[in-house]
Amino acid sequence: MTVYLLKRIYEDVEDDDGYRVLVDRLWPRGVSKERAELDEWCTDVAPSTELRTWFGHRPERFDEFAARYRVELETSGAAAKFAKRMSGKPTVTLLIAAKDPVNNHGLVLQEILKHL
């Protein structure tokens, strides 16, 4: 069973990160590809540009954002495909750029992946 961790891409790389995947649609500002030490950049599981723009990191919109994001992932099958590809990896760290530790797409994605 794969364990999905979540952290900001700006945090230091740690030995227990396992397989590191950036799950944002846009490359994070100020992070070089070398510093990121990614194993993969998967935009397929990131919120659509339209949804991300609508949300605008406004906490009062998070519940609606999360619901819409879940629908996007279910409709596209992206989360299920991602989970299948990650199934042989003991630890996968989902990397995001969002500053808000409570209202971000990474938490939604992590929760979905835990149940697949």
NUMARKE-369691 format. One record per residue (C-alpha): residue number from 1; chain; x, y, z; residue in three letters. Coordinates in Angstrom, 3 decimals, padded with zeros to 6 digits. Each point is the difference from the previous one (the first is absolute). Layout:
# residues N
fiti n:NUM; chain:A; px:X; py:Y; pz:Z; res:ALA .
...
***
This chain:
# residues 116
fiti n:1; chain:A; px:000.000; py:000.000; pz:000.000; res:MET .
fiti n:2; chain:A; px:001.327; py:003.397; pz:-000.990; res:THR .
fiti n:3; chain:A; px:000.257; py:002.741; pz:002.616; res:VAL .
fiti n:4; chain:A; px:-000.664; py:003.481; pz:-001.378; res:TYR .
fiti n:5; chain:A; px:001.770; py:002.856; pz:001.747; res:LEU .
fiti n:6; chain:A; px:-000.589; py:003.674; pz:-000.748; res:LEU .
fiti n:7; chain:A; px:002.437; py:002.880; pz:000.215; res:LYS .
fiti n:8; chain:A; px:000.846; py:003.316; pz:-001.568; res:ARG .
fiti n:9; chain:A; px:002.576; py:-000.139; pz:-002.754; res:ILE .
fiti n:10; chain:A; px:001.893; py:002.736; pz:001.828; res:TYR .
fiti n:11; chain:A; px:000.754; py:-002.334; pz:002.915; res:GLU .
fiti n:12; chain:A; px:003.281; py:-001.898; pz:000.130; res:ASP .
fiti n:13; chain:A; px:000.266; py:-003.401; pz:-001.644; res:VAL .
fiti n:14; chain:A; px:000.072; py:-002.792; pz:002.575; res:GLU .
fiti n:15; chain:A; px:001.077; py:-003.625; pz:-000.291; res:ASP .
fiti n:16; chain:A; px:-003.464; py:-001.241; pz:000.974; res:ASP .
fiti n:17; chain:A; px:-001.746; py:001.973; pz:-002.802; res:ASP .
fiti n:18; chain:A; px:000.130; py:-003.057; pz:-002.222; res:GLY .
fiti n:19; chain:A; px:-001.222; py:000.700; pz:-003.530; res:TYR .
fiti n:20; chain:A; px:-000.424; py:003.773; pz:-000.396; res:ARG .
fiti n:21; chain:A; px:-002.785; py:001.281; pz:-002.268; res:VAL .
fiti n:22; chain:A; px:-000.894; py:003.616; pz:-000.716; res:LEU .
fiti n:23; chain:A; px:-003.802; py:000.099; pz:-000.305; res:VAL .
fiti n:24; chain:A; px:-000.432; py:003.642; pz:-001.043; res:ASP .
fiti n:25; chain:A; px:-000.929; py:001.124; pz:-003.496; res:ARG .
fiti n:26; chain:A; px:002.519; py:002.868; pz:000.079; res:LEU .
fiti n:27; chain:A; px:003.679; py:-000.222; pz:000.860; res:TRP .
fiti n:28; chain:A; px:000.565; py:001.611; pz:003.438; res:PRO .
fiti n:29; chain:A; px:001.728; py:003.369; pz:000.069; res:ARG .
fiti n:30; chain:A; px:003.602; py:000.113; pz:001.111; res:GLY .
fiti n:31; chain:A; px:000.595; py:-003.757; pz:-000.066; res:VAL .
fiti n:32; chain:A; px:002.584; py:-001.414; pz:-002.382; res:SER .
fiti n:33; chain:A; px:-000.481; py:-003.473; pz:-001.429; res:LYS .
fiti n:34; chain:A; px:003.198; py:-001.049; pz:001.769; res:GLU .
fiti n:35; chain:A; px:-001.196; py:001.259; pz:003.389; res:ARG .
fiti n:36; chain:A; px:-003.404; py:-001.644; pz:-000.423; res:ALA .
fiti n:37; chain:A; px:001.553; py:-003.455; pz:-000.353; res:GLU .
fiti n:38; chain:A; px:-003.171; py:-001.331; pz:-001.614; res:LEU .
fiti n:39; chain:A; px:-000.636; py:-003.490; pz:-001.204; res:ASP .
fiti n:40; chain:A; px:-003.021; py:001.214; pz:-001.955; res:GLU .
fiti n:41; chain:A; px:-002.136; py:003.028; pz:-000.792; res:TRP .
fiti n:42; chain:A; px:-003.616; py:-001.107; pz:-000.395; res:CYS .
fiti n:43; chain:A; px:-002.304; py:002.772; pz:-001.185; res:THR .
fiti n:44; chain:A; px:-002.786; py:-002.519; pz:-000.707; res:ASP .
fiti n:45; chain:A; px:-001.013; py:-000.080; pz:003.667; res:VAL .
fiti n:46; chain:A; px:000.205; py:003.769; pz:000.508; res:ALA .
fiti n:47; chain:A; px:-003.163; py:002.123; pz:-000.035; res:PRO .
fiti n:48; chain:A; px:-000.936; py:001.405; pz:-003.394; res:SER .
fiti n:49; chain:A; px:001.113; py:003.522; pz:-000.823; res:THR .
fiti n:50; chain:A; px:-003.620; py:001.145; pz:000.122; res:GLU .
fiti n:51; chain:A; px:-000.598; py:-001.488; pz:003.445; res:LEU .
fiti n:52; chain:A; px:003.306; py:001.250; pz:001.383; res:ARG .
fiti n:53; chain:A; px:-000.730; py:003.517; pz:-001.280; res:THR .
fiti n:54; chain:A; px:-003.534; py:-000.035; pz:001.425; res:TRP .
fiti n:55; chain:A; px:001.271; py:-001.144; pz:003.420; res:PHE .
fiti n:56; chain:A; px:002.735; py:002.628; pz:000.162; res:GLY .
fiti n:57; chain:A; px:001.209; py:-001.416; pz:003.347; res:HIS .
fiti n:58; chain:A; px:-003.018; py:001.580; pz:001.710; res:ARG .
fiti n:59; chain:A; px:-000.738; py:-002.035; pz:003.157; res:PRO .
fiti n:60; chain:A; px:-003.711; py:000.773; pz:-000.144; res:GLU .
fiti n:61; chain:A; px:-000.155; py:-001.822; pz:-003.353; res:ARG .
fiti n:62; chain:A; px:001.921; py:-003.081; pz:001.095; res:PHE .
fiti n:63; chain:A; px:-002.933; py:-002.330; pz:000.685; res:ASP .
fiti n:64; chain:A; px:-001.505; py:000.683; pz:-003.425; res:GLU .
fiti n:65; chain:A; px:003.448; py:-000.235; pz:-001.604; res:PHE .
fiti n:66; chain:A; px:000.615; py:-003.380; pz:001.638; res:ALA .
fiti n:67; chain:A; px:-003.352; py:-001.325; pz:-001.218; res:ALA .
fiti n:68; chain:A; px:000.639; py:001.189; pz:-003.557; res:ARG .
fiti n:69; chain:A; px:003.549; py:-001.367; pz:000.059; res:TYR .
fiti n:70; chain:A; px:-001.241; py:-003.422; pz:001.128; res:ARG .
fiti n:71; chain:A; px:-002.418; py:-000.012; pz:-002.946; res:VAL .
fiti n:72; chain:A; px:002.828; py:000.921; pz:-002.392; res:GLU .
fiti n:73; chain:A; px:002.165; py:-002.847; pz:001.292; res:LEU .
fiti n:74; chain:A; px:-002.830; py:-002.525; pz:-000.095; res:GLU .
fiti n:75; chain:A; px:-001.184; py:001.026; pz:-003.461; res:THR .
fiti n:76; chain:A; px:003.488; py:-000.076; pz:-001.510; res:SER .
fiti n:77; chain:A; px:001.089; py:-003.119; pz:001.859; res:GLY .
fiti n:78; chain:A; px:003.343; py:001.740; pz:000.600; res:ALA .
fiti n:79; chain:A; px:000.247; py:-000.842; pz:003.714; res:ALA .
fiti n:80; chain:A; px:-000.772; py:-003.679; pz:-000.595; res:ALA .
fiti n:81; chain:A; px:002.585; py:-000.193; pz:-002.803; res:LYS .
fiti n:82; chain:A; px:002.551; py:001.751; pz:002.190; res:PHE .
fiti n:83; chain:A; px:-000.657; py:-002.342; pz:002.938; res:ALA .
fiti n:84; chain:A; px:000.403; py:-003.002; pz:-002.275; res:LYS .
fiti n:85; chain:A; px:003.372; py:001.281; pz:-001.250; res:ARG .
fiti n:86; chain:A; px:001.163; py:000.679; pz:003.564; res:MET .
fiti n:87; chain:A; px:-001.200; py:-003.336; pz:001.404; res:SER .
fiti n:88; chain:A; px:003.454; py:-001.588; pz:000.131; res:GLY .
fiti n:89; chain:A; px:001.567; py:002.902; pz:001.876; res:LYS .
fiti n:90; chain:A; px:-000.038; py:-000.150; pz:003.801; res:PRO .
fiti n:91; chain:A; px:000.058; py:003.796; pz:000.479; res:THR .
fiti n:92; chain:A; px:-001.068; py:002.768; pz:-002.370; res:VAL .
fiti n:93; chain:A; px:000.395; py:003.633; pz:000.999; res:THR .
fiti n:94; chain:A; px:-002.464; py:002.327; pz:-001.695; res:LEU .
fiti n:95; chain:A; px:001.640; py:003.395; pz:-000.441; res:LEU .
fiti n:96; chain:A; px:-001.965; py:003.230; pz:-000.222; res:ILE .
fiti n:97; chain:A; px:000.874; py:003.699; pz:-000.033; res:ALA .
fiti n:98; chain:A; px:-003.072; py:001.262; pz:001.900; res:ALA .
fiti n:99; chain:A; px:000.739; py:001.970; pz:003.173; res:LYS .
fiti n:100; chain:A; px:-003.247; py:-000.813; pz:001.825; res:ASP .
fiti n:101; chain:A; px:000.474; py:-003.247; pz:001.964; res:PRO .
fiti n:102; chain:A; px:-003.771; py:-000.513; pz:000.417; res:VAL .
fiti n:103; chain:A; px:-001.625; py:001.123; pz:-003.250; res:ASN .
fiti n:104; chain:A; px:001.907; py:-001.558; pz:-002.873; res:ASN .
fiti n:105; chain:A; px:-000.529; py:-002.568; pz:-002.730; res:HIS .
fiti n:106; chain:A; px:002.755; py:-002.247; pz:001.347; res:GLY .
fiti n:107; chain:A; px:-002.103; py:-000.908; pz:003.035; res:LEU .
fiti n:108; chain:A; px:-002.944; py:-000.896; pz:-002.213; res:VAL .
fiti n:109; chain:A; px:002.154; py:-002.103; pz:-002.307; res:LEU .
fiti n:110; chain:A; px:001.730; py:-001.729; pz:002.908; res:GLN .
fiti n:111; chain:A; px:-003.353; py:-000.944; pz:001.530; res:GLU .
fiti n:112; chain:A; px:-001.296; py:-001.390; pz:-003.290; res:ILE .
fiti n:113; chain:A; px:003.154; py:-002.034; pz:-000.602; res:LEU .
fiti n:114; chain:A; px:-000.206; py:-001.524; pz:003.496; res:LYS .
fiti n:115; chain:A; px:-003.336; py:-001.556; pz:-000.974; res:HIS .
fiti n:116; chain:A; px:000.952; py:-001.366; pz:-003.401; res:LEU .
***
